[in-house]
Amino acid sequence: MENEIIYYLSQRDKRGISLLYDHYSIPLYGIVRRMIPYEEVAQDVLQEVFVKIWENADKYDREKGRLFTWVSQVTRNAAIDWLRSPANRQKGFYPTDNQSIENILPNETASDISDSGLQKTIDGLENSYRQLIQLAYFKGYTQVEIAKELAMPLGTVKTRIRAAIHELRRVLKNDIVLAT
């Protein structure tokens, strides 16, 4: 199905966005809702996500990862952009320098990832990798915020996040092989 979606999107065929919506709207909406607690706003952000995906479909690079990974990142970035907008920053939706993003975002992520079985896989990672994955992908921290939080140089954070993702991929690939 993913190949079909990619093909239609690359051809600028509306069937691609329709299939994408049918297969990915629910998990993408979940990403938005974990970050934005307001249903109407979350729906608007999700709609913007699908417009962005349609407009930027040519930027998807199959060599860098799966389609779902790319659309998930587009979704996460759109939610963070909404939270960071000046109007929302003034309303207190996004932290100021002396606050942590963890205090602003709803704390529903832990139960969502444990329900999917992903939590067990993440728990099996080395502690430093687990911490980076949690902060970056489940608590919505930027790399700069992680560097501040962990008192670590930004370059080190970037390198370790990349290594953590590689390790997570390796573990997940092994789990898939063992399950078949």
C-alpha angles and dihedrals in degrees: 000000000000091000090051092051091048091049094051093045091050089052090049087239113156090223086075095061090042092053091043090054093047093051104033110024095093098053091040091051087051090056091052094045093052088059102033115043096195114093098207092047091046090052091050091049091049090052089051088050092058090048090051091048091050092048094045102035090120089063093064109107115199090200091064097053149301123316092246091055091053096046090046090055092047088051095048091048092050091052092048090048089054092049092047097048111121093245092052093044089057090050089054098249092127126040126258119224093279095049132074121234086230090071093053104045123073113261098228097110099089095061092043094055094042090054090055094052090242091110091066090053092047091047088057092060124097109276096249091051092045091051093050093048091049094049098042103039108022103032097036099236118161118228090254090053091049090051090053094044094050096035090236132137113263092238090055091050091051093048094047094047089052090049091047091053091049090051092048090050091050092050093046092048090052090049091053092049092049092048093055 
